[in-house]
Amino acid sequence: MSITHNYEVRLNWLSSRLGLLTSPELEDSIAVVTPPEFPGGMKGVWSPEHLLVASVSSCLMTTFLAIAEKSQLEFERFECPASGKLEMVDGKYMITEITLMPILVIPTTHDVAKAERVLQKAEANCLISNSVRSKIIFEPKVETLTVLHQA
């Protein structure tokens, strides 16, 4: 039995290098532009490059949340700084690497090993990471509230 889901988006060009992403399934829209590093690019607005890195990072978070819930892992905070490396490869631009640096804060030191396992499982099962050609570099960090309060 195969499982199939479709996710629809629509992009409408507005002017210059600016477009608007919408979806019939969502209320919010997202402005998207050519990044400022390219001719005609604009600062201060989401670019496709930002959206790709954000997609991988947010998929890691949602996958982590599902696995943490199933594993009954208690945590206080999850954040995931991420960075994408754009390079010219064989005459074409591509995001060659995406570095994910999740920071997970758990209540006590008792669950550090469990937290690390949950993070690793989330990284291995992130469907967006598994769907892109970019190398995914995973640099997780687990902190505990007891350590944070001592600092």
C-alpha positions in Angstrom: 0.0 0.0 0.0 1.6 3.3 -1.0 1.1 6.5 0.8 0.9 9.7 -1.2 0.3 13.3 -0.2 0.4 16.4 -2.3 1.3 19.9 -1.2 0.2 22.7 -3.6 1.8 26.1 -3.8 1.4 28.9 -6.3 3.9 31.5 -7.2 2.9 34.8 -8.7 5.4 37.3 -10.0 4.7 40.8 -8.6 7.4 43.1 -10.0 11.2 43.3 -10.5 12.6 40.2 -8.8 9.7 39.8 -6.3 7.1 37.1 -6.2 4.4 35.9 -3.8 4.0 32.3 -2.7 0.6 31.2 -1.7 -1.2 27.9 -1.1 -4.8 27.0 -1.3 -4.2 25.0 1.9 -2.7 28.0 3.9 -3.8 31.4 5.0 -0.4 33.1 5.0 1.6 34.1 1.9 5.4 34.5 1.7 7.2 37.1 -0.4 10.2 35.7 -2.2 13.0 37.4 -4.1 16.3 36.8 -5.8 18.9 37.1 -3.0 21.1 40.2 -3.0 24.2 38.3 -4.0 22.8 38.0 -7.5 22.0 40.7 -10.1 18.7 42.4 -9.3 18.5 40.7 -5.9 16.9 42.3 -2.9 17.8 42.4 0.8 15.4 41.7 3.6 13.0 39.2 1.9 13.0 35.4 1.9 14.8 33.9 -1.1 14.5 30.4 -2.5 17.9 29.7 -0.9 16.6 30.7 2.5 13.4 28.7 2.0 15.4 25.6 1.1 17.5 25.8 4.3 14.5 26.7 6.3 12.6 23.7 4.9 15.3 21.3 6.0 15.6 22.9 9.5 11.8 23.0 10.0 11.5 19.4 8.9 14.1 18.4 11.4 12.1 20.2 14.1 8.7 18.6 13.2 10.3 15.2 12.9 12.0 15.7 16.3 8.7 16.7 17.9 7.0 13.6 16.7 9.8 11.3 17.8 10.2 13.1 21.1 6.5 12.7 21.8 6.5 9.0 20.9 9.7 8.5 23.0 8.2 10.5 25.9 11.2 12.8 26.0 10.7 15.8 28.1 12.4 19.0 26.9 12.3 22.7 27.7 13.5 24.2 24.4 14.4 23.2 20.9 16.0 25.6 18.4 17.8 24.9 15.2 20.2 27.4 13.6 21.0 26.3 10.1 23.2 27.4 7.3 23.3 26.6 3.6 26.4 26.8 1.4 25.9 27.9 -2.2 28.6 26.9 -4.7 29.1 26.7 -8.4 29.3 23.0 -9.3 29.9 21.9 -12.9 28.8 25.3 -14.1 25.6 25.3 -12.1 24.8 26.9 -8.7 23.6 24.6 -6.0 23.3 24.4 -2.3 26.0 21.8 -1.7 25.8 21.7 2.1 23.2 22.4 4.8 24.5 22.5 8.3 21.9 21.9 11.0 22.9 22.9 14.6 20.0 21.9 16.8 20.1 22.9 20.4 17.9 20.9 22.7 17.5 21.8 26.3 16.3 19.1 28.6 15.3 19.3 32.3 18.0 17.0 33.8 21.2 15.1 32.9 19.4 11.8 33.3 18.0 11.9 29.7 21.1 13.2 27.8 21.7 9.8 26.0 18.0 9.5 25.2 17.9 13.1 23.9 20.9 12.4 21.7 19.2 9.2 20.3 16.0 11.1 19.6 17.9 13.9 17.8 19.8 11.3 15.7 16.6 9.5 14.8 15.0 12.8 13.8 17.9 13.6 11.5 17.8 10.2 9.9 14.1 10.4 9.3 13.7 14.0 8.1 11.9 13.6 4.8 13.2 16.9 3.4 16.8 16.1 4.2 16.3 12.7 2.6 14.8 14.4 -0.5 17.6 16.9 -1.3 21.0 16.3 -2.9 22.8 18.6 -0.6 25.1 17.1 2.0 23.5 17.5 5.4 25.9 18.2 8.2 24.4 17.5 11.6 25.9 19.2 14.7 23.4 18.6 17.6 23.9 19.9 21.1 22.1 18.8 24.2 22.0 21.1 27.2 20.4 20.6 30.6 18.7 23.1 32.8 21.0 22.2 35.7 24.0 23.1 33.6 22.4 26.3 32.3 21.5 27.5 35.8 25.1 27.0 36.9 26.5 29.2 34.2 
